[in-house]
Amino acid sequence: MVSGISVEAPAGAAGRVGRALLPLGVMFFFVGLSTALVGPFVALFLSSEVHAGPARVGAFLVAGPLAMVASSTLLGRLSDRRPIRRRLLLSAALAGCAGSIATAFVREYWVLFALTISVTAISGALFPQAFAYAREVLQQRGSTRAAMAMSTLRMVFSVAWVAGPPVAAFLVQAGGFRALYLTAAAMYVAAAVVVLLRLEEVSPPAHVERPPAGKAGVSALLVVTAFALMQAAGVLGVQAMSLFLGHVLHAQVRDAGLVLGLCAALEIPLMLGFGALSTRFPLRRLIIIGSAIGVLYYALVTLATHSWQVAALQLLNAGFIAAVQGLGISYVQELLPGEPGRAATLASNAFPIAAILAGPLLGLAADFGYRYAYAAGTLLCLGGLALLLVTGRRPAGRATPEVAAATAGEG
């Protein structure tokens, strides 16, 4: 018995947990595909279809993520207080569908702006609420492999992003942005159907003892700040890649696509690998190692003189992403036991904040040279690593089953 939950034989329990999370993984793939279809083309859509100027495009790209952060935070807190997580997943999927259908036909900037800070913002809760739902399912079944399951779900999201942008480019070329947004709406419908037919409502486990709220909250916020700094390095690195390779290393534009595609492909097995390691080693240790790998990657790219060197270094970049993004939500959930919705939302909010931070840094790189973008990425990763080293130890309190299993290896 662990905290009142009977832990079954590992093989049988793992199989039951896998079957319980399979529908969630299918839903997660559709959600990832919908965002991967639309995300890379929002700026192009606004400039070419809506005829918005640079200032309006910039305002749109900042307001949308900020509204999503606010909406997800509110819903995350609400979801931890009552058993409504399945209903939130369904509502968020339907909101995404409604927003995509409206965007397929509307070409008035201010109407689209209102949609992105309201309906579309609500759909942003799908990502953190899916992780929170998975955490509660795992806790109810007494699983000791929460981090591995979370990393696998995050891997599914990466798979969707490998497939999404090429499909999106084809849709825009064949049917325009209307076809693109209607396809995204269909993905949200598929996600909603999975939630409606295959997911059951779950209640938060009553046995979880929460650590002191102030200490846990501050620790979690500092860890999320570290994640935001490191993910800002990641966003900056992706945005600057084609410019760095073309203007500094004098490579062809297609080389940037090959490098970024190679990184995405390497992320998938490495996320599974770090997930497996999480069953034997503490999450804190693995994430710190991943952060150090990130520092090394950006430092070496800053010194690179040929495009093949940047391509070879994508193994480090993929390891950095797999550790920090694949295990990050699970780590914040460990810091805030009993609040899986709030924890997943905090960790997920690191990315839109990172995207906002990366924009001005890319502008500076345009003035000082695109090699500067990777030097800035090195400093951002160093800052994130320093924060992790001085904060983030799990507050005192009763360990959840997965924490107990992980920390047992530290002896």
Buried (B, 14 or more C-beta within 10 A) or exposed (E): EBBEBEBBEEEEBBEEBBEBBEBBBBBBBBBBBBBBBBBBBBBEBBBEBBEBEEEBBBBBBBBBBBBBBBBBBEBBEBBBEEEBBBEBBBBBBBBBBBBBBBBBEBEEBEEBBBBBBEBBBBBBBBBBBBBBBBBBBBBBBBBBBBBBBBBBBBBBBBBBBBBBBEBBBEBBEEEBBBBBBBBBBBBBBBBBBBBEEEBEEBEBBEEBEEBEEEEBBEBBBBBBBBBBBBBBBBBBBBBBBBBBBBBBBEBEEEBBBBBBBBBBBBBBEBBBBBBBBBBEBBBBBBBBBBBBBBBBBBBBBBEBEEBEEBBBBBBBBBBBBBBBBBBBBBBBBBBBBBBBBBBBBBBBBBBBBBBBBBBEBBEEBEEEBBBBBBBBBBBBBBBBBEBBEEBBEBBEBBBBBBBEBBBEEEE
